[in-house]
Amino acid sequence: MKIRLAEKSEAEAVSRFVSELTVTHIGSTLQVKGLENLLRSMDVESTITRMTDGFPHWVALEGGAIVGIAVVKPPRTSITCSCVQTDSETESDDGS
């Protein structure tokens, strides 16, 4: 088995692979509109968008055929920190 980054030219094959698995394995658990929405998010155009928007798609290949796919969410590029001051922190040392 070979694992490598998918190429944009493989978007149609990636889309078909995940769509077929979705219909086969979870399609019957969804309402029709829900399944339609999910499949629309996996169409070729959406796949290309994810691939070019920084979501690496890894494909597992056997004999040139896709047998597995992993899409990796990129790490955050910035960290936001929020601090909350508690009542005890606002009091001075003498309790006022």
VODO-325490 format. One record per atom (N, C-alpha, C, O): residue number from 1; residue in one letter; x, y, z. Coordinates in nm, 2 decimals. Layout:
% residues N
{num = NUM; residu = A; x = X; y = Y; z = Z}
...
//
This chain:
% residues 96
{num = 1; residu = M; x = 0.09; y = -0.12; z = 0.00}
{num = 1; residu = M; x = 0.00; y = 0.00; z = 0.00}
{num = 1; residu = M; x = 0.09; y = 0.12; z = 0.00}
{num = 1; residu = M; x = 0.19; y = 0.13; z = 0.07}
{num = 2; residu = K; x = 0.05; y = 0.22; z = -0.08}
{num = 2; residu = K; x = 0.13; y = 0.34; z = -0.09}
{num = 2; residu = K; x = 0.04; y = 0.45; z = -0.03}
{num = 2; residu = K; x = -0.08; y = 0.46; z = -0.07}
{num = 3; residu = I; x = 0.10; y = 0.54; z = 0.05}
{num = 3; residu = I; x = 0.02; y = 0.66; z = 0.10}
{num = 3; residu = I; x = 0.10; y = 0.78; z = 0.06}
{num = 3; residu = I; x = 0.22; y = 0.79; z = 0.08}
{num = 4; residu = R; x = 0.02; y = 0.88; z = 0.01}
{num = 4; residu = R; x = 0.08; y = 1.00; z = -0.04}
{num = 4; residu = R; x = -0.03; y = 1.11; z = -0.04}
{num = 4; residu = R; x = -0.14; y = 1.09; z = -0.03}
{num = 5; residu = L; x = 0.02; y = 1.23; z = -0.05}
{num = 5; residu = L; x = -0.07; y = 1.35; z = -0.07}
{num = 5; residu = L; x = -0.15; y = 1.34; z = -0.20}
{num = 5; residu = L; x = -0.09; y = 1.30; z = -0.30}
{num = 6; residu = A; x = -0.27; y = 1.36; z = -0.19}
{num = 6; residu = A; x = -0.36; y = 1.36; z = -0.31}
{num = 6; residu = A; x = -0.33; y = 1.49; z = -0.40}
{num = 6; residu = A; x = -0.29; y = 1.59; z = -0.34}
{num = 7; residu = E; x = -0.35; y = 1.47; z = -0.52}
{num = 7; residu = E; x = -0.33; y = 1.58; z = -0.61}
{num = 7; residu = E; x = -0.46; y = 1.64; z = -0.65}
{num = 7; residu = E; x = -0.56; y = 1.56; z = -0.65}
{num = 8; residu = K; x = -0.47; y = 1.76; z = -0.69}
{num = 8; residu = K; x = -0.59; y = 1.83; z = -0.73}
{num = 8; residu = K; x = -0.66; y = 1.75; z = -0.84}
{num = 8; residu = K; x = -0.78; y = 1.75; z = -0.85}
{num = 9; residu = S; x = -0.58; y = 1.70; z = -0.93}
{num = 9; residu = S; x = -0.64; y = 1.62; z = -1.04}
{num = 9; residu = S; x = -0.71; y = 1.49; z = -1.00}
{num = 9; residu = S; x = -0.79; y = 1.43; z = -1.07}
{num = 10; residu = E; x = -0.70; y = 1.45; z = -0.87}
{num = 10; residu = E; x = -0.76; y = 1.34; z = -0.82}
{num = 10; residu = E; x = -0.89; y = 1.37; z = -0.74}
{num = 10; residu = E; x = -0.95; y = 1.28; z = -0.68}
{num = 11; residu = A; x = -0.93; y = 1.50; z = -0.74}
{num = 11; residu = A; x = -1.05; y = 1.54; z = -0.67}
{num = 11; residu = A; x = -1.17; y = 1.46; z = -0.70}
{num = 11; residu = A; x = -1.25; y = 1.43; z = -0.61}
{num = 12; residu = E; x = -1.19; y = 1.43; z = -0.83}
{num = 12; residu = E; x = -1.31; y = 1.35; z = -0.87}
{num = 12; residu = E; x = -1.31; y = 1.21; z = -0.81}
{num = 12; residu = E; x = -1.41; y = 1.17; z = -0.76}
{num = 13; residu = A; x = -1.20; y = 1.15; z = -0.81}
{num = 13; residu = A; x = -1.18; y = 1.01; z = -0.76}
{num = 13; residu = A; x = -1.20; y = 1.02; z = -0.60}
{num = 13; residu = A; x = -1.27; y = 0.93; z = -0.55}
{num = 14; residu = V; x = -1.15; y = 1.12; z = -0.54}
{num = 14; residu = V; x = -1.16; y = 1.13; z = -0.39}
{num = 14; residu = V; x = -1.31; y = 1.15; z = -0.36}
{num = 14; residu = V; x = -1.36; y = 1.09; z = -0.27}
{num = 15; residu = S; x = -1.37; y = 1.24; z = -0.43}
{num = 15; residu = S; x = -1.51; y = 1.27; z = -0.41}
{num = 15; residu = S; x = -1.60; y = 1.15; z = -0.43}
{num = 15; residu = S; x = -1.69; y = 1.12; z = -0.35}
{num = 16; residu = R; x = -1.58; y = 1.07; z = -0.53}
{num = 16; residu = R; x = -1.65; y = 0.95; z = -0.56}
{num = 16; residu = R; x = -1.63; y = 0.85; z = -0.45}
{num = 16; residu = R; x = -1.73; y = 0.78; z = -0.40}
{num = 17; residu = F; x = -1.51; y = 0.83; z = -0.40}
{num = 17; residu = F; x = -1.47; y = 0.74; z = -0.30}
{num = 17; residu = F; x = -1.55; y = 0.77; z = -0.17}
{num = 17; residu = F; x = -1.61; y = 0.68; z = -0.12}
{num = 18; residu = V; x = -1.54; y = 0.89; z = -0.12}
{num = 18; residu = V; x = -1.60; y = 0.92; z = 0.00}
{num = 18; residu = V; x = -1.76; y = 0.93; z = -0.01}
{num = 18; residu = V; x = -1.83; y = 0.89; z = 0.09}
{num = 19; residu = S; x = -1.81; y = 0.97; z = -0.12}
{num = 19; residu = S; x = -1.95; y = 0.97; z = -0.14}
{num = 19; residu = S; x = -2.01; y = 0.83; z = -0.14}
{num = 19; residu = S; x = -2.12; y = 0.81; z = -0.08}
{num = 20; residu = E; x = -1.95; y = 0.74; z = -0.21}
{num = 20; residu = E; x = -1.99; y = 0.60; z = -0.22}
{num = 20; residu = E; x = -1.99; y = 0.54; z = -0.08}
{num = 20; residu = E; x = -2.09; y = 0.47; z = -0.04}
{num = 21; residu = L; x = -1.89; y = 0.56; z = 0.00}
{num = 21; residu = L; x = -1.88; y = 0.51; z = 0.14}
{num = 21; residu = L; x = -1.99; y = 0.57; z = 0.22}
{num = 21; residu = L; x = -2.05; y = 0.50; z = 0.31}
{num = 22; residu = T; x = -2.02; y = 0.70; z = 0.21}
{num = 22; residu = T; x = -2.12; y = 0.76; z = 0.28}
{num = 22; residu = T; x = -2.26; y = 0.70; z = 0.26}
{num = 22; residu = T; x = -2.33; y = 0.67; z = 0.35}
{num = 23; residu = V; x = -2.29; y = 0.69; z = 0.13}
{num = 23; residu = V; x = -2.42; y = 0.63; z = 0.09}
{num = 23; residu = V; x = -2.43; y = 0.49; z = 0.15}
{num = 23; residu = V; x = -2.53; y = 0.45; z = 0.20}
{num = 24; residu = T; x = -2.33; y = 0.41; z = 0.13}
{num = 24; residu = T; x = -2.33; y = 0.27; z = 0.17}
{num = 24; residu = T; x = -2.34; y = 0.25; z = 0.32}
{num = 24; residu = T; x = -2.42; y = 0.17; z = 0.37}
{num = 25; residu = H; x = -2.26; y = 0.33; z = 0.40}
{num = 25; residu = H; x = -2.25; y = 0.31; z = 0.54}
{num = 25; residu = H; x = -2.34; y = 0.39; z = 0.63}
{num = 25; residu = H; x = -2.38; y = 0.35; z = 0.74}
{num = 26; residu = I; x = -2.37; y = 0.52; z = 0.59}
{num = 26; residu = I; x = -2.45; y = 0.60; z = 0.68}
{num = 26; residu = I; x = -2.57; y = 0.66; z = 0.61}
{num = 26; residu = I; x = -2.65; y = 0.73; z = 0.68}
{num = 27; residu = G; x = -2.58; y = 0.64; z = 0.48}
{num = 27; residu = G; x = -2.69; y = 0.70; z = 0.41}
{num = 27; residu = G; x = -2.83; y = 0.67; z = 0.47}
{num = 27; residu = G; x = -2.92; y = 0.76; z = 0.47}
{num = 28; residu = S; x = -2.85; y = 0.55; z = 0.51}
{num = 28; residu = S; x = -2.98; y = 0.50; z = 0.56}
{num = 28; residu = S; x = -3.01; y = 0.56; z = 0.69}
{num = 28; residu = S; x = -3.13; y = 0.55; z = 0.74}
{num = 29; residu = T; x = -2.91; y = 0.62; z = 0.76}
{num = 29; residu = T; x = -2.94; y = 0.67; z = 0.90}
{num = 29; residu = T; x = -2.98; y = 0.82; z = 0.89}
{num = 29; residu = T; x = -3.01; y = 0.88; z = 0.99}
{num = 30; residu = L; x = -2.97; y = 0.88; z = 0.77}
{num = 30; residu = L; x = -3.00; y = 1.02; z = 0.75}
{num = 30; residu = L; x = -3.13; y = 1.05; z = 0.68}
{num = 30; residu = L; x = -3.18; y = 0.96; z = 0.60}
{num = 31; residu = Q; x = -3.19; y = 1.16; z = 0.71}
{num = 31; residu = Q; x = -3.30; y = 1.20; z = 0.63}
{num = 31; residu = Q; x = -3.25; y = 1.24; z = 0.49}
{num = 31; residu = Q; x = -3.14; y = 1.27; z = 0.47}
{num = 32; residu = V; x = -3.34; y = 1.24; z = 0.39}
{num = 32; residu = V; x = -3.31; y = 1.26; z = 0.25}
{num = 32; residu = V; x = -3.23; y = 1.39; z = 0.24}
{num = 32; residu = V; x = -3.13; y = 1.40; z = 0.17}
{num = 33; residu = K; x = -3.29; y = 1.50; z = 0.29}
{num = 33; residu = K; x = -3.22; y = 1.63; z = 0.28}
{num = 33; residu = K; x = -3.09; y = 1.64; z = 0.35}
{num = 33; residu = K; x = -2.99; y = 1.70; z = 0.30}
{num = 34; residu = G; x = -3.07; y = 1.57; z = 0.46}
{num = 34; residu = G; x = -2.95; y = 1.56; z = 0.53}
{num = 34; residu = G; x = -2.84; y = 1.49; z = 0.45}
{num = 34; residu = G; x = -2.73; y = 1.54; z = 0.44}
{num = 35; residu = L; x = -2.88; y = 1.38; z = 0.39}
{num = 35; residu = L; x = -2.79; y = 1.31; z = 0.30}
{num = 35; residu = L; x = -2.75; y = 1.39; z = 0.18}
{num = 35; residu = L; x = -2.63; y = 1.39; z = 0.14}
{num = 36; residu = E; x = -2.85; y = 1.46; z = 0.12}
{num = 36; residu = E; x = -2.82; y = 1.55; z = 0.00}
{num = 36; residu = E; x = -2.72; y = 1.65; z = 0.04}
{num = 36; residu = E; x = -2.62; y = 1.68; z = -0.03}
{num = 37; residu = N; x = -2.74; y = 1.72; z = 0.16}
{num = 37; residu = N; x = -2.65; y = 1.82; z = 0.20}
{num = 37; residu = N; x = -2.51; y = 1.77; z = 0.23}
{num = 37; residu = N; x = -2.41; y = 1.83; z = 0.19}
{num = 38; residu = L; x = -2.50; y = 1.65; z = 0.29}
{num = 38; residu = L; x = -2.37; y = 1.59; z = 0.32}
{num = 38; residu = L; x = -2.30; y = 1.55; z = 0.19}
{num = 38; residu = L; x = -2.18; y = 1.58; z = 0.17}
{num = 39; residu = L; x = -2.37; y = 1.49; z = 0.09}
{num = 39; residu = L; x = -2.31; y = 1.46; z = -0.04}
{num = 39; residu = L; x = -2.26; y = 1.58; z = -0.12}
{num = 39; residu = L; x = -2.16; y = 1.58; z = -0.18}
{num = 40; residu = R; x = -2.34; y = 1.69; z = -0.10}
{num = 40; residu = R; x = -2.31; y = 1.81; z = -0.17}
{num = 40; residu = R; x = -2.17; y = 1.87; z = -0.12}
{num = 40; residu = R; x = -2.09; y = 1.92; z = -0.19}
{num = 41; residu = S; x = -2.15; y = 1.85; z = 0.02}
{num = 41; residu = S; x = -2.03; y = 1.89; z = 0.08}
{num = 41; residu = S; x = -1.91; y = 1.81; z = 0.04}
{num = 41; residu = S; x = -1.79; y = 1.84; z = 0.06}
{num = 42; residu = M; x = -1.94; y = 1.69; z = -0.03}
{num = 42; residu = M; x = -1.83; y = 1.60; z = -0.07}
{num = 42; residu = M; x = -1.81; y = 1.60; z = -0.23}
{num = 42; residu = M; x = -1.74; y = 1.52; z = -0.28}
{num = 43; residu = D; x = -1.89; y = 1.69; z = -0.29}
{num = 43; residu = D; x = -1.88; y = 1.69; z = -0.44}
{num = 43; residu = D; x = -1.74; y = 1.73; z = -0.49}
{num = 43; residu = D; x = -1.66; y = 1.78; z = -0.41}
{num = 44; residu = V; x = -1.71; y = 1.72; z = -0.62}
{num = 44; residu = V; x = -1.58; y = 1.75; z = -0.67}
{num = 44; residu = V; x = -1.54; y = 1.90; z = -0.64}
{num = 44; residu = V; x = -1.43; y = 1.92; z = -0.60}
{num = 45; residu = E; x = -1.63; y = 1.99; z = -0.66}
{num = 45; residu = E; x = -1.60; y = 2.13; z = -0.64}
{num = 45; residu = E; x = -1.56; y = 2.16; z = -0.49}
{num = 45; residu = E; x = -1.47; y = 2.23; z = -0.46}
{num = 46; residu = S; x = -1.64; y = 2.10; z = -0.40}
{num = 46; residu = S; x = -1.61; y = 2.12; z = -0.26}
{num = 46; residu = S; x = -1.48; y = 2.05; z = -0.22}
{num = 46; residu = S; x = -1.41; y = 2.10; z = -0.13}
{num = 47; residu = T; x = -1.45; y = 1.94; z = -0.28}
{num = 47; residu = T; x = -1.33; y = 1.87; z = -0.25}
{num = 47; residu = T; x = -1.21; y = 1.95; z = -0.30}
{num = 47; residu = T; x = -1.11; y = 1.96; z = -0.23}
{num = 48; residu = I; x = -1.22; y = 2.01; z = -0.42}
{num = 48; residu = I; x = -1.11; y = 2.09; z = -0.47}
{num = 48; residu = I; x = -1.09; y = 2.21; z = -0.38}
{num = 48; residu = I; x = -0.98; y = 2.25; z = -0.35}
{num = 49; residu = T; x = -1.20; y = 2.27; z = -0.33}
{num = 49; residu = T; x = -1.20; y = 2.39; z = -0.24}
{num = 49; residu = T; x = -1.12; y = 2.35; z = -0.11}
{num = 49; residu = T; x = -1.03; y = 2.42; z = -0.07}
{num = 50; residu = R; x = -1.15; y = 2.24; z = -0.05}
{num = 50; residu = R; x = -1.08; y = 2.20; z = 0.07}
{num = 50; residu = R; x = -0.94; y = 2.17; z = 0.04}
{num = 50; residu = R; x = -0.85; y = 2.21; z = 0.12}
{num = 51; residu = M; x = -0.91; y = 2.10; z = -0.07}
{num = 51; residu = M; x = -0.77; y = 2.07; z = -0.11}
{num = 51; residu = M; x = -0.69; y = 2.20; z = -0.13}
{num = 51; residu = M; x = -0.57; y = 2.20; z = -0.09}
{num = 52; residu = T; x = -0.75; y = 2.30; z = -0.18}
{num = 52; residu = T; x = -0.67; y = 2.42; z = -0.21}
{num = 52; residu = T; x = -0.68; y = 2.53; z = -0.10}
{num = 52; residu = T; x = -0.61; y = 2.63; z = -0.10}
{num = 53; residu = D; x = -0.77; y = 2.50; z = 0.00}
{num = 53; residu = D; x = -0.78; y = 2.59; z = 0.11}
{num = 53; residu = D; x = -0.69; y = 2.54; z = 0.23}
{num = 53; residu = D; x = -0.71; y = 2.58; z = 0.35}
{num = 54; residu = G; x = -0.60; y = 2.45; z = 0.21}
{num = 54; residu = G; x = -0.51; y = 2.41; z = 0.31}
{num = 54; residu = G; x = -0.55; y = 2.29; z = 0.39}
{num = 54; residu = G; x = -0.49; y = 2.27; z = 0.50}
{num = 55; residu = F; x = -0.64; y = 2.20; z = 0.34}
{num = 55; residu = F; x = -0.67; y = 2.08; z = 0.41}
{num = 55; residu = F; x = -0.61; y = 1.97; z = 0.33}
{num = 55; residu = F; x = -0.66; y = 1.92; z = 0.23}
{num = 56; residu = P; x = -0.49; y = 1.92; z = 0.38}
{num = 56; residu = P; x = -0.42; y = 1.81; z = 0.30}
{num = 56; residu = P; x = -0.50; y = 1.69; z = 0.30}
{num = 56; residu = P; x = -0.56; y = 1.64; z = 0.40}
{num = 57; residu = H; x = -0.51; y = 1.63; z = 0.18}
{num = 57; residu = H; x = -0.59; y = 1.50; z = 0.16}
{num = 57; residu = H; x = -0.48; y = 1.40; z = 0.13}
{num = 57; residu = H; x = -0.40; y = 1.41; z = 0.03}
{num = 58; residu = W; x = -0.48; y = 1.30; z = 0.21}
{num = 58; residu = W; x = -0.38; y = 1.18; z = 0.19}
{num = 58; residu = W; x = -0.46; y = 1.07; z = 0.14}
{num = 58; residu = W; x = -0.57; y = 1.04; z = 0.18}
{num = 59; residu = V; x = -0.41; y = 1.00; z = 0.04}
{num = 59; residu = V; x = -0.47; y = 0.89; z = -0.02}
{num = 59; residu = V; x = -0.39; y = 0.76; z = 0.00}
{num = 59; residu = V; x = -0.26; y = 0.77; z = -0.01}
{num = 60; residu = A; x = -0.46; y = 0.65; z = 0.03}
{num = 60; residu = A; x = -0.39; y = 0.52; z = 0.03}
{num = 60; residu = A; x = -0.42; y = 0.45; z = -0.10}
{num = 60; residu = A; x = -0.54; y = 0.45; z = -0.14}
{num = 61; residu = L; x = -0.32; y = 0.40; z = -0.16}
{num = 61; residu = L; x = -0.34; y = 0.34; z = -0.30}
{num = 61; residu = L; x = -0.29; y = 0.20; z = -0.30}
{num = 61; residu = L; x = -0.19; y = 0.16; z = -0.24}
{num = 62; residu = E; x = -0.37; y = 0.11; z = -0.36}
{num = 62; residu = E; x = -0.33; y = -0.02; z = -0.39}
{num = 62; residu = E; x = -0.35; y = -0.05; z = -0.54}
{num = 62; residu = E; x = -0.47; y = -0.04; z = -0.59}
{num = 63; residu = G; x = -0.25; y = -0.08; z = -0.61}
{num = 63; residu = G; x = -0.27; y = -0.11; z = -0.75}
{num = 63; residu = G; x = -0.32; y = 0.02; z = -0.83}
{num = 63; residu = G; x = -0.39; y = 0.00; z = -0.93}
{num = 64; residu = G; x = -0.28; y = 0.13; z = -0.78}
{num = 64; residu = G; x = -0.33; y = 0.26; z = -0.84}
{num = 64; residu = G; x = -0.47; y = 0.30; z = -0.80}
{num = 64; residu = G; x = -0.51; y = 0.41; z = -0.84}
{num = 65; residu = A; x = -0.54; y = 0.22; z = -0.73}
{num = 65; residu = A; x = -0.68; y = 0.26; z = -0.69}
{num = 65; residu = A; x = -0.68; y = 0.31; z = -0.55}
{num = 65; residu = A; x = -0.60; y = 0.27; z = -0.46}
{num = 66; residu = I; x = -0.76; y = 0.41; z = -0.53}
{num = 66; residu = I; x = -0.78; y = 0.47; z = -0.39}
{num = 66; residu = I; x = -0.85; y = 0.37; z = -0.31}
{num = 66; residu = I; x = -0.96; y = 0.32; z = -0.34}
{num = 67; residu = V; x = -0.79; y = 0.33; z = -0.19}
{num = 67; residu = V; x = -0.85; y = 0.24; z = -0.10}
{num = 67; residu = V; x = -0.87; y = 0.31; z = 0.04}
{num = 67; residu = V; x = -0.92; y = 0.24; z = 0.13}
{num = 68; residu = G; x = -0.83; y = 0.43; z = 0.05}
{num = 68; residu = G; x = -0.84; y = 0.50; z = 0.18}
{num = 68; residu = G; x = -0.81; y = 0.65; z = 0.16}
{num = 68; residu = G; x = -0.73; y = 0.69; z = 0.07}
{num = 69; residu = I; x = -0.87; y = 0.73; z = 0.24}
{num = 69; residu = I; x = -0.85; y = 0.88; z = 0.24}
{num = 69; residu = I; x = -0.85; y = 0.93; z = 0.38}
{num = 69; residu = I; x = -0.93; y = 0.89; z = 0.47}
{num = 70; residu = A; x = -0.76; y = 1.02; z = 0.41}
{num = 70; residu = A; x = -0.75; y = 1.10; z = 0.53}
{num = 70; residu = A; x = -0.74; y = 1.24; z = 0.50}
{num = 70; residu = A; x = -0.65; y = 1.28; z = 0.42}
{num = 71; residu = V; x = -0.83; y = 1.33; z = 0.56}
{num = 71; residu = V; x = -0.82; y = 1.47; z = 0.54}
{num = 71; residu = V; x = -0.77; y = 1.53; z = 0.67}
{num = 71; residu = V; x = -0.83; y = 1.50; z = 0.78}
{num = 72; residu = V; x = -0.67; y = 1.61; z = 0.67}
{num = 72; residu = V; x = -0.61; y = 1.66; z = 0.79}
{num = 72; residu = V; x = -0.64; y = 1.80; z = 0.81}
{num = 72; residu = V; x = -0.62; y = 1.89; z = 0.72}
{num = 73; residu = K; x = -0.70; y = 1.83; z = 0.93}
{num = 73; residu = K; x = -0.73; y = 1.97; z = 0.96}
{num = 73; residu = K; x = -0.60; y = 2.04; z = 1.00}
{num = 73; residu = K; x = -0.53; y = 1.99; z = 1.08}
{num = 74; residu = P; x = -0.57; y = 2.15; z = 0.93}
{num = 74; residu = P; x = -0.44; y = 2.22; z = 0.96}
{num = 74; residu = P; x = -0.44; y = 2.28; z = 1.10}
{num = 74; residu = P; x = -0.55; y = 2.31; z = 1.16}
{num = 75; residu = P; x = -0.32; y = 2.29; z = 1.16}
{num = 75; residu = P; x = -0.32; y = 2.35; z = 1.29}
{num = 75; residu = P; x = -0.35; y = 2.49; z = 1.29}
{num = 75; residu = P; x = -0.34; y = 2.56; z = 1.19}
{num = 76; residu = R; x = -0.39; y = 2.54; z = 1.40}
{num = 76; residu = R; x = -0.42; y = 2.69; z = 1.41}
{num = 76; residu = R; x = -0.30; y = 2.76; z = 1.39}
{num = 76; residu = R; x = -0.19; y = 2.72; z = 1.43}
{num = 77; residu = T; x = -0.31; y = 2.88; z = 1.33}
{num = 77; residu = T; x = -0.19; y = 2.96; z = 1.30}
{num = 77; residu = T; x = -0.18; y = 3.07; z = 1.41}
{num = 77; residu = T; x = -0.07; y = 3.13; z = 1.42}
{num = 78; residu = S; x = -0.28; y = 3.09; z = 1.49}
{num = 78; residu = S; x = -0.27; y = 3.19; z = 1.59}
{num = 78; residu = S; x = -0.34; y = 3.13; z = 1.72}
{num = 78; residu = S; x = -0.43; y = 3.06; z = 1.70}
{num = 79; residu = I; x = -0.29; y = 3.17; z = 1.83}
{num = 79; residu = I; x = -0.35; y = 3.13; z = 1.95}
{num = 79; residu = I; x = -0.41; y = 3.25; z = 2.02}
{num = 79; residu = I; x = -0.35; y = 3.36; z = 2.04}
{num = 80; residu = T; x = -0.54; y = 3.24; z = 2.06}
{num = 80; residu = T; x = -0.61; y = 3.35; z = 2.13}
{num = 80; residu = T; x = -0.62; y = 3.31; z = 2.28}
{num = 80; residu = T; x = -0.66; y = 3.20; z = 2.31}
{num = 81; residu = C; x = -0.58; y = 3.40; z = 2.36}
{num = 81; residu = C; x = -0.59; y = 3.38; z = 2.51}
{num = 81; residu = C; x = -0.68; y = 3.48; z = 2.57}
{num = 81; residu = C; x = -0.66; y = 3.60; z = 2.55}
{num = 82; residu = S; x = -0.77; y = 3.43; z = 2.65}
{num = 82; residu = S; x = -0.86; y = 3.52; z = 2.72}
{num = 82; residu = S; x = -0.84; y = 3.50; z = 2.87}
{num = 82; residu = S; x = -0.82; y = 3.39; z = 2.92}
{num = 83; residu = C; x = -0.83; y = 3.61; z = 2.94}
{num = 83; residu = C; x = -0.81; y = 3.61; z = 3.08}
{num = 83; residu = C; x = -0.93; y = 3.67; z = 3.15}
{num = 83; residu = C; x = -0.99; y = 3.77; z = 3.11}
{num = 84; residu = V; x = -0.97; y = 3.60; z = 3.26}
{num = 84; residu = V; x = -1.09; y = 3.65; z = 3.34}
{num = 84; residu = V; x = -1.04; y = 3.69; z = 3.48}
{num = 84; residu = V; x = -0.97; y = 3.61; z = 3.54}
{num = 85; residu = Q; x = -1.07; y = 3.81; z = 3.52}
{num = 85; residu = Q; x = -1.03; y = 3.85; z = 3.65}
{num = 85; residu = Q; x = -1.14; y = 3.81; z = 3.75}
{num = 85; residu = Q; x = -1.25; y = 3.84; z = 3.73}
{num = 86; residu = T; x = -1.10; y = 3.74; z = 3.85}
{num = 86; residu = T; x = -1.20; y = 3.70; z = 3.95}
{num = 86; residu = T; x = -1.21; y = 3.80; z = 4.06}
{num = 86; residu = T; x = -1.13; y = 3.89; z = 4.07}
{num = 87; residu = D; x = -1.32; y = 3.80; z = 4.14}
{num = 87; residu = D; x = -1.34; y = 3.89; z = 4.25}
{num = 87; residu = D; x = -1.23; y = 3.89; z = 4.35}
{num = 87; residu = D; x = -1.19; y = 4.00; z = 4.39}
{num = 88; residu = S; x = -1.17; y = 3.78; z = 4.37}
{num = 88; residu = S; x = -1.06; y = 3.77; z = 4.47}
{num = 88; residu = S; x = -0.94; y = 3.84; z = 4.42}
{num = 88; residu = S; x = -0.86; y = 3.89; z = 4.50}
{num = 89; residu = E; x = -0.92; y = 3.85; z = 4.29}
{num = 89; residu = E; x = -0.81; y = 3.92; z = 4.24}
{num = 89; residu = E; x = -0.82; y = 4.07; z = 4.24}
{num = 89; residu = E; x = -0.73; y = 4.14; z = 4.23}
{num = 90; residu = T; x = -0.95; y = 4.12; z = 4.25}
{num = 90; residu = T; x = -0.97; y = 4.26; z = 4.25}
{num = 90; residu = T; x = -0.96; y = 4.32; z = 4.38}
{num = 90; residu = T; x = -0.94; y = 4.44; z = 4.40}
{num = 91; residu = E; x = -0.97; y = 4.24; z = 4.49}
{num = 91; residu = E; x = -0.95; y = 4.29; z = 4.62}
{num = 91; residu = E; x = -0.81; y = 4.31; z = 4.66}
{num = 91; residu = E; x = -0.72; y = 4.24; z = 4.61}
{num = 92; residu = S; x = -0.78; y = 4.41; z = 4.73}
{num = 92; residu = S; x = -0.64; y = 4.44; z = 4.78}
{num = 92; residu = S; x = -0.61; y = 4.34; z = 4.89}
{num = 92; residu = S; x = -0.69; y = 4.27; z = 4.94}
{num = 93; residu = D; x = -0.48; y = 4.34; z = 4.92}
{num = 93; residu = D; x = -0.43; y = 4.26; z = 5.03}
{num = 93; residu = D; x = -0.50; y = 4.28; z = 5.16}
{num = 93; residu = D; x = -0.51; y = 4.19; z = 5.24}
{num = 94; residu = D; x = -0.55; y = 4.40; z = 5.19}
{num = 94; residu = D; x = -0.61; y = 4.43; z = 5.32}
{num = 94; residu = D; x = -0.76; y = 4.40; z = 5.32}
{num = 94; residu = D; x = -0.83; y = 4.43; z = 5.41}
{num = 95; residu = G; x = -0.81; y = 4.33; z = 5.21}
{num = 95; residu = G; x = -0.95; y = 4.29; z = 5.21}
{num = 95; residu = G; x = -1.04; y = 4.39; z = 5.15}
{num = 95; residu = G; x = -1.16; y = 4.37; z = 5.15}
{num = 96; residu = S; x = -1.00; y = 4.51; z = 5.11}
{num = 96; residu = S; x = -1.09; y = 4.61; z = 5.07}
{num = 96; residu = S; x = -1.12; y = 4.60; z = 4.92}
{num = 96; residu = S; x = -1.19; y = 4.68; z = 4.86}
//
